[in-house]
Amino acid sequence: KGIAADKYKSINGELKSKHGLIRATLEGARFDYTARSVIISSPKMRIDTCGIPIEIVANTYMPFLGPKFVKDTLAEAAQQDSNIDVVAYIKQNYNEYTNWIIKNKNHLKLRGFLGRQPSLHYLSAQPYKVMPVDGEAIVVSPMVVVPFNADFDGDQMHFEAILSPEAFREVQENKLLSQQPKITPNGEIAAVPRLEMV
């Protein structure tokens, strides 16, 4: 009886719990180049820009920033070594890597998506210019939280790094909030002054 019970499971048993099919392979899956953190507001942040913690930027953009960091910091002779492991080199020089990101933050031209669950409409995830910041919280303008139905009492948002040239070009050309007025489904303008600004 015990052997049969272990060998055969009901469909419900296969699906439920943390070790079930859905939780183990879909909901519990780990996605690279994404992160989640609490949001805080800053009146100095532009409506088309978000502040992402330097630790998140360093890890999610490593495929994009890693080769540039190696090129800027290694001697030309060492760069010609085809066997160089970019990830291993960054791990050995992580503090130098994060300092390099902060030093060049105005020239890196990073872009990423911010979103908040549940994603009820197309404005629940929007692209932003990415500015590396200190701390562990995502920094946004208090004017842009209406479409996300978010406030600053501990709400979290998820972040996805944009890495491909095609996605970067599409966002840069016509998707940023500063380039076009966006209207929420109930007719409100997406970027409006909020009580949090007072």
HELIX and SHEET records of a PDB file:
HELIX    1   1 GLY A    2  LYS A    7  1                                   6    
HELIX    2   2 ILE A   11  LEU A   15  1                                   5    
HELIX    3   3 LEU A   21  ILE A   22  1                                   2    
HELIX    4   4 ARG A   23  GLU A   27  3                                   5    
HELIX    5   5 ILE A   54  THR A   60  1                                   7    
HELIX    6   6 MET A   62  THR A   73  1                                  12    
HELIX    7   7 GLU A   76  GLN A   79  1                                   4    
HELIX    8   8 VAL A   86  GLN A   92  1                                   7    
HELIX    9   9 TYR A   94  LYS A  103  1                                  10    
HELIX   10  10 TYR A  122  SER A  124  5                                   3    
HELIX   11  11 PRO A  165  ASN A  174  1                                  10    
HELIX   12  12 LEU A  195  MET A  197  5                                   3    
SHEET    1   A 6 THR A  49  PRO A  53  0                                        
SHEET    2   A 6 ALA A 125  VAL A 133  1                                        
SHEET    3   A 6 ARG A 111  GLY A 115 -1                                        
SHEET    4   A 6 GLN A 156  ALA A 161 -1                                        
SHEET    5   A 6 THR A  34  SER A  41 -1                                        
SHEET    6   A 6 ILE A 138  VAL A 140  1                                        
END                                                                             
